[in-house]
Amino acid sequence: MPNMSVDKCVDLCTEKEYPLAALAGTACHCGFPTTRFPLHDREDEQLCAQKCSAEEFESCGTPSYFIVYQTQVQDNRCMDRRFLPAKSKKLIALASFPGAGNTWARHLIELATGFYTGSYYFDGSLYNKGFKGERDHWRSGRTICIKTHESGQKEIEAFDAAILLIRNPYKALMAEFNRKYGGHIGFAAHAHWKGKEWPEFVRNYAPWWATHTLDWLKFGKTVLVVHFEDLKQDLFAQLGRMVSLLGVAVREDRLLCVESQKDGNFKRSGLRKLEYDPYTAEMRRTIAAYIRMVDTALRSRNLTGVPDAYGPR
């Protein structure tokens, strides 16, 4: 394309139904992220800063350094999902405290493996959003792993292994409070935060945040700990660890496809920022003690302690 512009290249690749448009000077490449082109190691943007022939205020890259845009086309290489072809011999839990990102993790696992996840509960709204394993009995053996918020020895020992998802309690408590009073992708009303519901919720749920992790570490047979914050920051590596525990061969192209579809359609659009901090000094002191307790338990098992960013905001 002698008269190259960003719009021209993106339009061409959209028309050809590719999710990526890569500008290379006067050439336009369309394609997918692959192991040879994973979009992980970015170069300094200045190396691509060559003006477009048709648009002097845009950069069109060079034959050696590409500028890459995502088109509106969905990468379909990881969208197919089915039940396990043979009954699973192992029951693997995807365990977390409520509000710790379990639904999002299920979405990622389904895309990465191509198999449905199950649940200890039945949630019709999740079934309607495409989680077809939601209807299966959790012991059916047809799903790749089973969502559970349960803690306690008997419930934990029912599983052969677990991925234990842990999230900053300040964020997890707010997310679960929003879900409880606003639904899966809604928000709690102002009156709920300011009324008696919130302090009562923190009083009941904050200790459970700690005991949930402590119980799984104590009674779980094979437990892989994944921090929600690490999963957000380095999805490729963390999801790779999770898929390995599930006993599925990791296909890197599929993981790269997941990266571009990572949000799903049920993730709250960021926690709605309250204009004030809902945590009182007393709540913070209590929660800080629970964080130290969990951190000690993780380190005593030679695991990474809680992330540094476990502050309230």
Salt bridges, closest charged atoms under 4 A:
ASP75 OD2 - ARG77 NH2 2.76
ASP80 OD1 - ARG254 NH1 3.04
GLU110 OE1 - ARG81 NH1 2.82
ASP123 OD2 - HIS184 NE2 2.75
GLU134 OE1 - ARG106 NH1 2.83
ASP136 OD2 - ARG142 NE 2.76
GLU176 OE2 - ARG179 NH2 2.92
GLU259 OE1 - HIS40 NE2 2.79
ASP263 OD1 - LYS267 NZ 3.78
ASP277 OD2 - ARG284 NH2 1.96
ASP295 OD2 - ARG299 NE 2.92
